[in-house]
Amino acid sequence: MHVTSRANLPGRHPDRLLPAEPERRGIARELYEQVAGLPIISPHGHVPAALLAEDRPFNNPAELFITPDHYVTRLLHAHGVPLAELGVGAEPLAEAQARQAWRVLCEQWARFAGTPMKYWLEDVLPNVFEVEQLPSASNAETLYDHIDERLGDPAYRPRALLESFNIETLATTDDPLSDLAHHATLRRDASFGTDVIPTLRIEAYIDPAHASWPGNVSALLEATGRDDTFASYLAAIADRRAYFSRHGAVSIDCALIDADTAVLHPEQLAALYERARAGEATAAEAKLFRAGMVTEIARQSQRDGLVITLHVGSLRDYDRTLYEQFGPDRGCDIPLTTGFAEGLRPLLGELGEDPGLRLVLFTLDESAWAREIAPLAGFYPGVYVGAPWWFLDEPEAILRYRSAVTAIVGFGKQSGFIDDTRALCSIPSRHDMARRLDCAFLSQLVVEHRLSKGEAASVIRELTYELPRSTFKLTGSGNRPGGLPIDHPKPKQ
């Protein structure tokens, strides 16, 4: 069913997010036109490679727009909608479940006013799915049928959508023991133009406080054929890093509650490892071991060149009852105050001057941007300021970020935008938002005669395309090793 009734959706306005003042708007519009069509570089995100390798049609609108997007489910839950009513944890959804979840989204549409979720969806619905109505209780069934019909078209399968979005590089986030078979499938397909690269997610393998650490370490040692010693454990991590690198990985991701690091003697780390493996480590000892392992991970990056992205300050899975019922990553993460200066001092004191270190710092505590992260990036060659993510990847916060860090580090030590999303169709909307906001920020510098138009044009291209490529050491098609064999024993399936 085609939706023909038209509405003036904000997502269709050509000047959305650009400044209201006419002179600035004109400058911002000129800058935006120069980068609007540039390929998307997505160096950190959570779209699963299996979705693209298998390339199955999406089952229904709810599994495309609702269940994978904890931005959406979180806010609806805050307004009293049970997660089960949204289909969370029940995928694949039966037809009745999917329609019910979609109906709830449409009925609750007004709850998204003023949020980035509304902006993203109002961009995607008309520009990708040709929806010309704002969702509401009265049109929920009509919109569902319209989108569902589109999902049956081969042009709306995952790979076709990805390529239509002009995504040059898409990084996934993967368990260290993943066999990366889906990545290999994509690399062997010469007709598929997007470079889909893995990222090794390490924190559950270096933090004894993580519930799955004991089992993860045992599986790691078994998969790499090593005995249970600290030296073997370090070597096993290095093995998996090398495996990921051979399959195109450029970075290793570590999501921690704080930025603490420690420089410990190998014998001290080994003793802490043995206590943790025996289940005898105190909370303080487990924390010290994890801090020491962050430094060890950085040492390994000196050797193999993988960029380290450190995501700090999220108290994850805050609601334990919800976690036990639905599992991790359901939107119940709460930001914390963070400290980078003291936390990173041991690591940077030893490795900060090393040209082989590349450390990109992300936080949910925006007070740390100008206070700690930008000054660190403004001194250490290998430290970069990570873009706003999770609670902060919305218009006002992105502009605050640019203002907070640019005066300290300029533009060249910023990472470029990351979308950090599981929702495939929101990727172009998120990157378009960042490009528009960066143009708005630069227009202010131009009208204040702090940058010329030519300089601003150079900066906007750098922020949009060149910085994420250089920060994450991307080389385009050079990252594609051409379908490497899956050669490591006993990986997780």
C-alpha positions as CSV (number, residue, x, y, z in Angstrom):
1,M,0.0,0.0,0.0
2,H,1.5,3.3,-1.0
3,V,1.2,6.2,1.4
4,T,0.1,9.3,-0.6
5,S,-1.0,11.8,2.0
6,R,1.8,14.3,2.4
7,A,3.0,16.1,5.5
8,N,5.8,18.7,6.0
9,L,8.2,16.3,7.7
10,P,11.1,18.1,9.3
11,G,13.4,15.4,7.8
12,R,12.6,16.8,4.4
13,H,13.6,20.4,5.0
14,P,16.9,21.1,3.1
15,D,18.2,23.4,5.8
16,R,17.5,21.2,8.8
17,L,20.0,21.8,11.7
18,L,21.6,24.7,9.9
19,P,21.7,28.1,11.7
20,A,18.7,30.4,11.6
21,E,20.7,33.6,11.1
22,P,20.7,34.2,7.3
23,E,24.4,34.9,6.7
24,R,25.5,31.8,8.7
25,R,22.9,29.7,7.1
26,G,24.2,30.6,3.7
27,I,27.7,29.7,4.6
28,A,26.7,26.5,6.3
29,R,24.6,25.5,3.2
30,E,27.6,26.1,0.9
31,L,29.8,24.0,3.2
32,Y,27.3,21.2,3.5
33,E,26.8,21.0,-0.3
34,Q,30.5,20.2,-0.6
35,V,30.4,17.1,1.7
36,A,26.8,15.9,1.5
37,G,27.7,13.3,-1.1
38,L,31.0,12.1,0.4
39,P,31.1,8.4,1.3
40,I,30.4,7.5,4.9
41,I,33.2,6.2,7.1
42,S,31.7,4.2,10.0
43,P,34.8,3.1,12.1
44,H,32.8,2.0,15.2
45,G,29.4,0.4,15.3
46,H,27.3,-2.6,16.1
47,V,25.6,-3.8,12.9
48,P,26.2,-7.5,12.9
49,A,28.2,-8.9,9.9
50,A,25.8,-11.8,9.8
51,L,23.0,-9.5,8.8
52,L,25.0,-8.5,5.7
53,A,26.6,-11.8,4.9
54,E,23.3,-13.7,5.0
55,D,21.5,-10.8,3.3
56,R,18.1,-12.0,4.2
57,P,15.1,-9.6,3.9
58,F,14.2,-7.9,7.1
59,N,11.3,-9.7,8.7
60,N,9.1,-6.7,9.4
61,P,9.3,-3.0,10.3
62,A,9.5,-3.6,14.1
63,E,12.7,-5.7,13.7
64,L,14.2,-3.0,11.6
65,F,13.3,0.1,13.6
66,I,12.5,-1.0,17.1
67,T,14.0,-4.1,18.6
68,P,17.6,-3.5,17.6
69,D,17.6,0.2,18.6
70,H,17.9,0.6,22.4
71,Y,17.6,4.4,21.9
72,V,14.0,3.8,20.9
73,T,13.1,1.0,23.3
74,R,14.7,2.9,26.3
75,L,12.5,6.0,25.9
76,L,9.4,4.0,25.4
77,H,10.2,2.0,28.5
78,A,10.6,5.2,30.4
79,H,7.0,6.1,29.5
80,G,5.7,2.8,30.9
81,V,5.9,0.5,27.9
82,P,7.2,-3.0,28.9
83,L,10.1,-4.1,26.8
84,A,8.3,-7.4,26.1
85,E,5.5,-5.4,24.5
86,L,8.1,-4.0,22.1
87,G,9.2,-7.5,21.1
88,V,12.6,-7.2,22.9
89,G,14.1,-10.6,23.5
90,A,11.5,-12.3,21.3
91,E,13.2,-12.0,17.9
92,P,12.1,-13.2,15.4
93,L,8.8,-11.7,16.1
94,A,5.5,-13.2,15.1
95,E,3.3,-11.0,12.8
96,A,1.0,-10.1,15.7
97,Q,4.0,-9.2,17.9
98,A,5.6,-7.0,15.2
99,R,2.4,-5.2,14.5
100,Q,1.8,-4.5,18.2
101,A,5.4,-3.1,18.7
102,W,4.9,-0.9,15.7
103,R,1.5,0.3,16.9
104,V,3.1,1.3,20.2
105,L,5.8,3.3,18.5
106,C,3.2,5.2,16.4
107,E,0.9,5.8,19.4
108,Q,3.8,7.1,21.4
109,W,5.4,9.2,18.7
110,A,4.9,12.5,20.5
111,R,7.2,11.2,23.3
112,F,10.1,11.5,20.9
113,A,9.7,15.3,20.4
114,G,13.0,17.1,20.8
115,T,15.1,13.9,20.7
116,P,17.6,12.7,18.1
117,M,15.6,9.6,17.6
118,K,12.8,11.6,16.1
119,Y,15.2,13.4,13.8
120,W,16.8,10.1,12.6
121,L,13.4,8.4,12.0
122,E,11.9,11.4,10.3
123,D,14.9,11.4,8.0
124,V,14.8,7.6,7.3
125,L,11.1,7.2,6.8
126,P,10.6,9.6,3.9
127,N,14.1,9.5,2.4
128,V,14.5,5.7,2.4
129,F,11.0,4.3,2.7
130,E,9.0,7.0,0.9
131,V,6.7,7.5,4.0
132,E,5.1,11.0,3.8
133,Q,3.2,11.0,7.1
134,L,4.3,11.4,10.7
135,P,3.6,8.2,12.6
136,S,0.4,8.3,14.7
137,A,-2.1,6.0,16.2
138,S,-4.4,6.5,13.3
139,N,-2.0,5.5,10.6
140,A,0.0,2.8,12.3
141,E,-1.4,-0.1,10.3
142,T,-1.1,1.8,7.0
143,L,2.6,2.7,7.7
144,Y,3.3,-0.8,8.8
145,D,1.9,-2.3,5.6
146,H,3.7,0.3,3.4
147,I,7.1,-0.4,5.0
148,D,6.5,-4.2,5.1
149,E,5.8,-4.1,1.3
150,R,9.0,-2.3,0.7
151,L,11.0,-4.9,2.7
152,G,9.9,-7.5,0.2
153,D,11.7,-5.6,-2.6
154,P,15.3,-6.7,-3.2
155,A,16.4,-3.1,-3.1
156,Y,15.6,-3.1,0.7
157,R,17.7,-6.1,1.6
158,P,20.6,-5.3,3.9
159,R,23.4,-5.2,1.4
160,A,21.5,-3.2,-1.1
161,L,20.5,-0.7,1.6
162,L,24.1,-0.5,2.8
163,E,25.4,0.3,-0.7
164,S,22.6,2.8,-1.4
165,F,23.7,4.6,1.8
166,N,27.2,5.2,0.2
167,I,29.0,3.6,3.1
168,E,32.6,3.1,2.2
169,T,33.8,1.4,5.4
170,L,31.6,-0.2,8.1
171,A,33.2,-1.6,11.3
172,T,31.5,-4.2,13.3
173,T,32.1,-5.1,17.0
174,D,33.1,-8.7,17.5
175,D,33.9,-11.2,20.2
176,P,37.6,-12.1,20.2
177,L,36.8,-15.7,19.5
178,S,34.6,-15.0,16.6
179,D,35.7,-17.0,13.5
180,L,34.9,-13.9,11.3
181,A,33.3,-16.2,8.7
182,H,30.7,-13.6,7.8
183,H,33.4,-11.1,7.2
184,A,35.2,-13.5,5.0
185,T,32.0,-14.1,3.0
186,L,31.6,-10.4,2.4
187,R,35.3,-10.0,1.4
188,R,35.0,-12.9,-1.2
189,D,32.1,-11.1,-2.8
190,A,33.7,-8.8,-5.4
191,S,30.3,-7.3,-6.3
192,F,29.9,-5.9,-2.7
193,G,31.4,-2.5,-2.5
194,T,31.4,-1.7,1.2
195,D,34.5,-2.6,3.2
196,V,33.1,-4.4,6.3
197,I,35.8,-4.8,8.9
198,P,35.8,-6.5,12.3
199,T,36.7,-4.9,15.6
200,L,37.9,-6.9,18.6
201,R,35.9,-6.2,21.7
202,I,38.2,-7.0,24.6
203,E,36.9,-5.9,28.1
204,A,35.1,-9.2,28.9
205,Y,38.5,-11.0,28.5
206,I,40.6,-8.7,30.7
207,D,38.3,-7.7,33.6
208,P,37.9,-10.4,36.2
209,A,34.9,-8.5,37.6
210,H,33.1,-9.3,34.3
211,A,30.7,-12.2,34.9
212,S,31.8,-14.1,31.8
213,W,35.6,-13.6,32.4
214,P,36.4,-17.1,33.8
215,G,34.6,-18.8,30.9
216,N,36.0,-16.4,28.4
217,V,39.6,-17.0,29.4
218,S,39.2,-20.8,29.4
219,A,37.7,-20.6,25.9
220,L,40.5,-18.3,24.8
221,L,43.2,-20.7,26.0
222,E,41.4,-23.7,24.6
223,A,40.9,-22.1,21.2
224,T,44.6,-21.1,20.9
225,G,45.9,-24.4,22.3
226,R,47.6,-22.9,25.3
227,D,48.0,-23.8,28.9
228,D,46.6,-21.8,31.8
229,T,49.4,-19.4,32.6
230,F,49.6,-15.6,32.5
231,A,52.2,-15.7,29.7
232,S,50.0,-18.1,27.7
233,Y,47.0,-15.8,28.3
234,L,48.9,-12.7,27.0
235,A,50.1,-14.7,24.0
236,A,46.5,-16.0,23.3
237,I,45.2,-12.4,23.2
238,A,48.0,-11.5,20.8
239,D,47.1,-14.5,18.6
240,R,43.5,-13.3,18.3
241,R,44.6,-9.7,17.6
242,A,46.7,-11.0,14.7
243,Y,43.8,-13.1,13.4
244,F,41.5,-10.0,13.4
245,S,44.2,-7.9,11.7
246,R,44.5,-10.5,9.0
247,H,40.8,-10.1,8.4
248,G,40.9,-6.4,8.1
249,A,40.5,-5.1,11.6
250,V,42.1,-1.7,12.4
251,S,41.1,-1.3,16.0
252,I,40.5,-3.0,19.4
253,D,37.6,-1.7,21.5
254,C,37.5,-1.6,25.3
255,A,34.4,-0.4,27.2
256,L,35.2,0.2,30.8
257,I,33.6,1.9,33.8
258,D,36.7,4.0,34.3
259,A,40.0,4.9,32.6
260,D,42.3,3.4,35.3
261,T,45.6,2.0,34.1
262,A,48.6,0.6,35.9
263,V,52.2,-0.3,35.1
264,L,52.9,-3.6,36.9
265,H,55.8,-6.0,37.0
266,P,55.0,-9.2,35.0
267,E,55.3,-11.3,38.1
268,Q,52.8,-9.1,39.9
269,L,50.3,-9.3,37.0
270,A,50.9,-13.1,36.9
271,A,50.1,-13.4,40.6
272,L,46.9,-11.4,40.2
273,Y,46.0,-13.5,37.2
274,E,46.4,-16.7,39.2
275,R,44.3,-15.4,42.1
276,A,41.6,-14.3,39.7
277,R,41.6,-17.7,37.9
278,A,41.3,-19.4,41.3
279,G,38.4,-17.2,42.2
280,E,40.3,-15.8,45.1
281,A,41.0,-12.2,43.9
282,T,39.5,-9.4,46.0
283,A,37.5,-6.6,44.2
284,A,40.6,-4.4,44.6
285,E,42.9,-7.0,43.1
286,A,40.5,-7.6,40.2
287,K,40.4,-3.9,39.5
288,L,44.2,-3.6,39.6
289,F,44.6,-6.6,37.3
290,R,42.2,-5.0,34.8
291,A,44.1,-1.6,35.0
292,G,47.4,-3.5,34.3
293,M,45.8,-5.3,31.4
294,V,44.8,-2.0,29.7
295,T,48.4,-1.1,29.7
296,E,49.3,-4.6,28.3
297,I,46.8,-4.1,25.6
298,A,48.4,-0.8,24.8
299,R,51.8,-2.5,24.6
300,Q,50.5,-5.0,22.2
301,S,49.2,-2.1,20.0
302,Q,52.7,-0.7,19.9
303,R,53.6,-3.9,18.1
304,D,50.6,-4.7,15.9
305,G,49.4,-1.1,15.2
306,L,45.7,-1.7,16.2
307,V,44.0,1.6,17.3
308,I,42.6,1.4,20.8
309,T,39.2,2.9,21.4
310,L,38.5,3.4,25.0
311,H,34.8,3.9,25.9
312,V,34.6,5.0,29.5
313,G,31.9,6.1,31.9
314,S,28.9,3.9,31.3
315,L,27.4,2.0,34.2
316,R,26.1,-0.8,32.0
317,D,23.0,-2.9,32.6
318,Y,22.1,-0.8,35.6
319,D,18.8,-2.6,36.2
320,R,19.8,-6.2,37.2
321,T,16.2,-7.5,36.9
322,L,16.0,-6.3,33.4
323,Y,19.4,-7.7,32.6
324,E,18.5,-11.1,33.9
325,Q,15.3,-11.1,31.9
326,F,16.5,-9.7,28.6
327,G,20.3,-9.8,28.7
328,P,22.8,-7.0,28.1
329,D,22.6,-3.9,25.9
330,R,18.9,-3.2,26.3
331,G,19.3,0.5,26.9
332,C,19.7,0.6,30.7
333,D,23.1,2.2,30.8
334,I,23.7,5.3,33.0
335,P,26.5,7.8,32.6
336,L,29.0,8.3,35.3
337,T,31.5,11.0,36.2
338,T,34.9,10.0,34.8
339,G,38.6,10.8,35.4
340,F,41.0,10.4,32.6
341,A,44.0,12.5,33.8
342,E,44.9,10.4,36.8
343,G,43.6,7.1,35.4
344,L,45.7,7.2,32.2
345,R,48.8,8.7,33.8
346,P,50.6,5.4,34.4
347,L,50.0,4.2,30.8
348,L,50.9,7.5,29.2
349,G,53.9,8.0,31.4
350,E,55.4,4.8,29.9
351,L,53.9,4.8,26.4
352,G,52.5,8.2,25.7
353,E,55.5,9.4,23.5
354,D,55.6,6.2,21.5
355,P,54.6,6.8,17.9
356,G,53.0,3.3,17.7
357,L,50.3,4.1,20.2
358,R,46.9,5.3,18.9
359,L,44.4,5.8,21.7
360,V,41.0,7.3,21.0
361,L,39.1,8.4,24.2
362,F,35.3,8.4,24.4
363,T,33.2,9.3,27.4
364,L,29.6,9.9,28.5
365,D,30.8,12.6,30.9
366,E,31.0,15.7,28.7
367,S,32.5,17.7,31.5
368,A,35.7,15.7,30.8
369,W,36.0,16.9,27.2
370,A,37.7,20.2,27.9
371,R,38.9,19.4,31.4
372,E,40.9,16.3,30.7
373,I,40.5,14.6,27.3
374,A,41.3,17.5,25.0
375,P,44.3,18.6,27.1
376,L,45.6,15.0,26.9
377,A,45.1,14.9,23.2
378,G,46.6,18.3,23.0
379,F,49.9,17.0,24.3
380,Y,50.3,13.3,23.5
381,P,50.8,12.6,19.8
382,G,48.9,9.2,20.0
383,V,45.9,10.4,22.0
384,Y,42.8,11.5,20.1
385,V,39.4,13.0,21.2
386,G,36.6,10.6,20.5
387,A,33.3,12.0,19.2
388,P,30.2,12.1,21.3
389,W,28.4,8.8,21.5
390,W,25.3,7.2,23.2
391,F,23.6,9.9,25.3
392,L,25.6,12.7,23.7
393,D,25.2,12.0,19.9
394,E,22.5,14.6,19.5
395,P,22.6,18.2,18.1
396,E,23.2,20.3,21.1
397,A,25.8,18.0,22.6
398,I,27.7,17.7,19.3
399,L,27.9,21.5,19.1
400,R,29.0,21.7,22.8
401,Y,31.7,19.1,22.0
402,R,33.1,21.1,19.0
403,S,33.2,24.2,21.1
404,A,34.7,22.5,24.2
405,V,37.6,20.7,22.4
406,T,38.5,22.7,19.3
407,A,40.2,25.6,21.0
408,I,42.5,23.2,22.8
409,V,43.3,20.6,20.1
410,G,42.1,22.2,16.8
411,F,40.4,19.8,14.4
412,G,43.2,17.4,13.6
413,K,43.2,15.5,16.9
414,Q,39.4,14.7,16.8
415,S,38.3,11.3,15.7
416,G,35.6,12.2,13.2
417,F,32.0,11.1,13.8
418,I,31.1,7.6,14.8
419,D,27.5,6.3,14.7
420,D,27.9,3.6,17.3
421,T,24.6,2.0,16.2
422,R,22.9,-1.3,15.8
423,A,20.2,0.2,13.7
424,L,21.3,-0.1,10.1
425,C,19.0,2.4,8.5
426,S,19.9,5.2,11.0
427,I,23.6,5.3,9.9
428,P,23.2,7.8,7.0
429,S,20.9,9.9,9.1
430,R,23.3,10.1,12.0
431,H,26.3,11.0,9.7
432,D,24.2,13.6,7.9
433,M,23.3,15.1,11.3
434,A,27.0,15.4,12.2
435,R,27.9,16.9,8.8
436,R,25.2,19.6,9.1
437,L,26.2,20.4,12.7
438,D,29.8,20.7,11.8
439,C,28.9,23.1,8.9
440,A,26.9,25.1,11.4
441,F,29.8,25.3,13.8
442,L,32.2,26.3,11.1
443,S,29.9,29.0,9.7
444,Q,30.2,30.8,13.1
445,L,34.0,30.8,12.8
446,V,33.7,32.2,9.2
447,V,31.3,35.1,10.1
448,E,33.6,36.0,13.0
449,H,36.5,36.1,10.6
450,R,38.3,33.3,12.5
451,L,38.4,31.1,9.4
452,S,38.1,32.0,5.7
453,K,35.6,30.2,3.6
454,G,38.4,28.3,2.0
455,E,39.8,27.1,5.3
456,A,36.3,26.1,6.5
457,A,35.8,24.1,3.3
458,S,39.1,22.2,3.9
459,V,38.1,21.6,7.5
460,I,34.7,20.2,6.8
461,R,36.1,17.7,4.3
462,E,38.7,16.7,6.9
463,L,36.1,16.2,9.6
464,T,33.7,14.3,7.4
465,Y,36.0,12.0,5.5
466,E,39.8,12.3,6.1
467,L,40.0,12.3,9.9
468,P,38.1,9.1,10.5
469,R,40.2,7.4,7.8
470,S,43.5,8.6,9.2
471,T,42.6,8.3,12.9
472,F,41.6,4.6,12.4
473,K,44.4,3.9,9.9
474,L,42.0,3.0,7.1
475,T,43.3,2.5,3.6
476,G,40.0,1.8,1.8
477,S,40.2,-1.3,-0.4
478,G,43.6,-1.9,1.0
479,N,41.9,-3.2,4.2
480,R,40.3,-6.0,2.2
481,P,42.6,-9.0,2.2
482,G,40.5,-10.8,-0.3
483,G,38.7,-13.5,1.6
484,L,41.3,-15.0,3.9
485,P,40.8,-18.6,5.0
486,I,39.4,-19.3,8.4
487,D,42.5,-20.9,9.7
488,H,42.4,-20.7,13.5
489,P,41.3,-23.7,15.6
490,K,38.2,-24.0,17.7
491,P,36.6,-20.5,17.3
492,K,33.3,-19.6,18.7
493,Q,30.4,-20.1,16.2
